[in-house]
């Protein structure tokens, strides 16, 4: 019975968001399919082909990773990614287009890429249509809400583990993004009926900038030992404050994991600070959570030095540890400590 009800509930939730979009002015949103930790900080290159606008951005990164848990071995890798978008405007002023993101990486499989596979290529593709009511997308859109509501990523090669729900989504689905003044609503529904709902509010007040987000997800999670599949219901809140060259943020979340064999309750909190002075940007983040009394701990330090337009030197020192066992099921088993130095070119 659950499998027949879940898609119906998710469709109702998505239709409710879309109905709200038709009654309030919104603005078409840009499409970003890069859900990885490595993303270009440069504006995309854009050019016209008749009535179609083509935009392109990406990066090339050469990381040198030191794994403290692997006898101090150094590994040299390569990561390259890009996103190309083609869009045009119809006579009714709707914007239609397609976006493609591709990433190629070699070992060392750092915490940044979470791959661990050598010579690995992954990609996302989505079509979209947007107007004053927002943007509707279809394809590999499972990270849309996460990217709109997450804490700001650490700088350089910093990666804070566990700063998300355990549950995940299928690759294919539909999404909606709509901006209403200082607020933005987003929703994702995958082909299995799992859904992700988010809201974000941001605006400057005086000489400070504020940003607040809320997120609720219903998804699925497979335990680390591969024996148990959980239904995940999770919620989270994020607050961000920017003053001058400083950024402070904090996030809180809960997650209810249920299965036929065992159930588990998870809560977590993450916080970070970033500081920029001239060409140098630094970040420091920490995370603590519990799953039925078992701890999960993570920390990340990042640094970026801008050498020239698009060219930067990046450092990250990342630590993550969690051994969660619930009723004989190994939910999570992670212990990582890495330093990653890389030369990166964004375009």
N, C-alpha and C positions, 0 to 999 in steps of 0.2 A: 504493500500500500504506500510506503514512503516514496518509492521511486516514481509513482504516478502523481503524487501530490506536490513534490518539490518543484518540478518544472512549472506547474500551474501557479504556485506561490511566487516564484521568481518572475514569471511573466507579468503577474499583477503588480509587483513592486516596480518593475521597469516601466510598465505602462503608466503607473502613477507619476513617476518622475517625468516622463515624456509629456503627460497631460499638463503638468505644472509648467513645462517649457512653452506650451502653446498659449498660456494665459499671461505670461510675463515677458517683457522684452529681454533678450539675451544677445550675445555676440558669438559668431562662429569662432571656434577655437583652433589653434594650430595642432597638428598631429605629431606626436613623438612616440616612436615604437622602440626606443632604446631603454630597456629596463635594467641594463647592466650598470655596474658601479662606474664604468669608464665612459664618459660622455664629453663631447666637444664643448668648450666654453665660448667658442667663436660663433658669430652670426653666420648663417648658411650662405654659400654662394648661390646667386639666383640669376637666371637669364630667361628670355622669352623665345618660344618656338611657335610662331603664329599667335594663336589665342591661348596657348598653354604656358604656364609658368613652371619652370623646372628649378628646384632648389636642392642643394647638395651640401652636406657637412659630414665630418668624420674625424678620426684621429689615427695616429700611428704611435705605438708605445712599445718600448723595449725594456721590460722589467728584469732586474737582477734580484732574485729572491733568496733570502737566507732563512732556512727552516730550523728553528732552535730545537725542535723535537726530532730531527733527522740527522744527528751527529754533526750539526753545523754545516751541512752541505750547501753550496751555492748552486742555483739553477738559473740559467738565462733563457728567457722566452721572448715571444713576440705577440702583440695583440694589435689588430687593425680592424676598425669598423667604420661604417658609413651609413648614412640614410639619404635616400633620394626620394623626392616628392614631386609629383606632377599634378597640377590642378588648374582648373579653368572655371570661369563664372558663366552660368546660364543666363538667359534673358530675364528670368524671374529673380535674378540676383543670388540664387543659390550657388554655392561653391561645391564642385564635385572633383574628386581626385583619388589618387592611389599613392600609398607610401610603402617603401621597402627599406628594411634595415637588415644589414648583414654584418657578421663578425667572425673573423678568423683568429684563432689563437693556438699557440703551441704550448707545450709544457713550459713552466713549472706548475700550472694549476694552483695559483695563489688563492687566498681567501677572496680577493677582488673578483675573480672570474668564476670561482666555485666549480670549475670544470674538472681538473685533474686528468683530462684527456689530452693527448698530444695530437697536433694537426686536426683540431676540432673546428668545424664551421657550423654556425647557427644563424637563423634568420627569422624575421617577422615580416608579414605583409598584411595590409589592411586597405580597404576602400572606405571612402567617407563622403558624406554630403552634409553641408553646413549652411546655415542662414542666420537670420536675426534670432531664431529660436534655439541656436546652439549647433552642435555637431553630432551626428550619428555615425558610428563606425561599425564595420564588420570585418572579422579576420582574427589575427593574433593580437588581441587587445586585452589580454588578461591582466596586464600591469597598469592600465590606465588610472584606476582609482588609487592604487598604491602610490604611484608617482605624484599624484595631485595632493595627497594627504600626508605623506611621510614627513619625518624630520629632515632637515637639510643635511645632505651627505657631508661627511668630513672631507677635508681638502686633501690634495695630493693622492697618495695611495692608502689613505685611511679607509678601513672597512669595519663597521661595528656589527658583529654577528648577533643573531637572535632578535634584532630590532624589527621584528615583523611577526605575523602570525605563523604558526607551524603549517596551517592549512594552505592548500594551493588550488589552482584552477586548471581546467583543460586548456589546450592551446587556442582552440577556436571558440568564438563567441561574438556577442554584440555589445556595444558600449554607447554611452551618451555623455557629452560634456556640454554644460551650459553656464555662461557667466551672466549674473544679474547684479549689476553695480559692483560692490566690493565682494560679493559672494559668488561662489562657484559650486555647482552640483555636478556629480559624476556617478555613473552606474555601469556595472559590467554584469552580464549574464553569460555563462558558458553553456556548452552543448549538453551538459549533464544537469542543468538546472541550478547549479551553484551560483551565488550572486555576491556582489561587492558594491556597497553603497558608500558614498563619501560626500562631505560638505566642507568647504573651505571659505574663510572670511579673512580678508587682509586689507589694510589701508594704513596710510601714515596719519599720525595724530601729533601735531606740533612738529618737533624735530626727531621723532621716533617712529619706527615702523612696527606694526603688530600683525601677527598672523595666527589664526586658530583653525584647527581642523578636527573633524569627527569622522569616524569610519566604523561600519559594521559589515562583517563578512559571514557568509555561510559557505563552507568549502569542505574539502576532504584532505586527510593526511595519513600517510603510511608510515608506521613506526620504523625506526632505524634498523631493526633486525628483520624487517620485511614480513612479519607474521600477522600484523593487525592493521586494519584500516579503520580510522576514526572519522566520525562526523565532527566538524569543527564549527563552533559558533563563537565569534570573537568581536570585540569592540575596542576602540582606542581613541584617545584624545591627544592632541599636540598643541603646544603653545610656543610661540616664537616672538622674540623681542630684539630689535636692531637699534643700536644707538651708536652713531659715529662709525668707527671701524670695528665695532664689536657686534657679534651675533650670539644670543643665548637662546637655547630651546630645551624643552623637556617634553617627554611623551610617556603616557601611561596606557596600559592595555590589560585586558583579561581574555582568556580563551577557555572554553568548555569543550573537552574532548570526550566523545562517547562512542562506545563500540559494544558489540554483543558480549565481549569478554570482560573488558575493564573500562572504567571511566576515570578521567583525570581533570583537575582544575589547575589552570595556569594563570599567574599574574606576573607582570613585569613593568619595569620603569627604565627609561633611558634619558640621558641628558648630555648636552654638549655645549661647547663655546668655540667660536672662531674669532680670529683677530687678523687684521690686514694692515701692513705698514709698507707703503711703497710697492716693491715687487715681491715682497714676502707675505705669504698667508699661512697661518698656523691653525690647527684645530686639535681639540682634545675631547674625547667622548667616553662615557662609561655606561654600563648596562648591568642590571641585576634582576633576576626573576626566580620564581619558584614554581615547580610542578609537583604537587602533592608532597611538599617538604623537601624535594631535591633541588639543589641550587643550579642556576645557570648564570655564568659570569662572563663579561666581555669588556674589553677596553681597546681604544684605538687612538693613536697619535698620528697626525698627518701634517705635512709641510709641502708647500709649492713655491718655487722661485721662478718668476717669469723672466726668461732670458730675452726674448723678443716676441713680436706678435705671433701667437700660436705656438711658440716653442717654450717649454718649461721643464724644470728639473723637479721631480716629485719623490717624496719619501713617505712611507707608511710603516708603523710598527703596530701590529695587530695581535690581540690575544683573545682566545675563546675557549671556555671549558664548561662542559655540562655532561653529566652522567645521570640520566633519568630512567629509573626502573619502576614501573607500576604494575603490581600483580604478576611479576615474572615477565613482563613485556618491556624490552629495551626501547623506550620511546625515542630518546636521543642519546648518542654517544659521540661526543666531539671533544677533542683537545688539540688546539692549534696555537702556535706562537711563531710569528713570522715578521721579518723586516723586508720591505720591498722598496728598492730604489730604481727609478726609471727616468729615461729621457723621453719626452712626449711632444708630439707635434699635432696640434688641432687645426682643422681647416673647415 
